[in-house]
Amino acid sequence: MYWTVALALLVYFILWFIISKIKGKYSLVDVAWGGGFVVVAWTGFLTTFSMTAQSITILVLVTIWGVRLFWHLARRNWNKPEDYRYVNMRKRWGTTLVNLKAFLNVFVLQGVLLFIIALPITHSFANETATFAWWQILGIVIWIIGFIFEVGGDLQLENFKKNPANKGKLLTTGFWSVTRHPNYFGEALSWWGVFLVAYTQLTDFWLITSPIVITLLLLFVSGVPLLEKKYQDRADFRAYANKTSKFFPFIGKKGL
């Protein structure tokens, strides 16, 4: 089962590498991210045809989350110039073996991370001792809260940017008034929910690797730090950061 998922992801990211080459920008791998989890979920379902309440719940939650994120990023990034992060990568790579470096450092790396984060999904279809207890209900509730933060934050930011009067300004209201990164917080929280839904017995506790990895990535590597660095020299951002939690809502300026 796990090898089948790994193979499906390899094919998926090879296709996106080809698409990125045709479009001339490796940043399209970000568009592929959400869809990759949908690939994992449906590969698991079509391989096992598992119809437990647990596996079907996972399938529904992940499909909703992944399709929404895929569509959101595709609309935003498809025809835009390459993201500055990938432009900087190209500069570091030089002119030698660029395609190989791009495939390994961008697409394979994303695939490996996705495989790790998606372990609860794969496990829910491979698991023969599926249950549906109170913590699975709690997981669904946590997923819903995370999804509301992620989608709500994205929609507020999108509408804010559409207004010409807001050009050059920061969004500091709504979801953005309780955390500087509501979309990233919501994404991480959703995966804690998925973990709880996939968890069935004490020996499954290793699945906690998934939400820990995505939380650490967003908080310390690929999400929050890049945006914080981008705006750190702005006086309005410093004032905003001084009164608003970085990641977890309501903790306060000194908290994460």
Summary of the structure (lengths in Angstrom):
residues: 256
radius of gyration: 19.0
end to end distance: 37.0
largest distance: 55.9
contacts: 824
relative contact order: 0.11
helix: 77%
strand: 0%
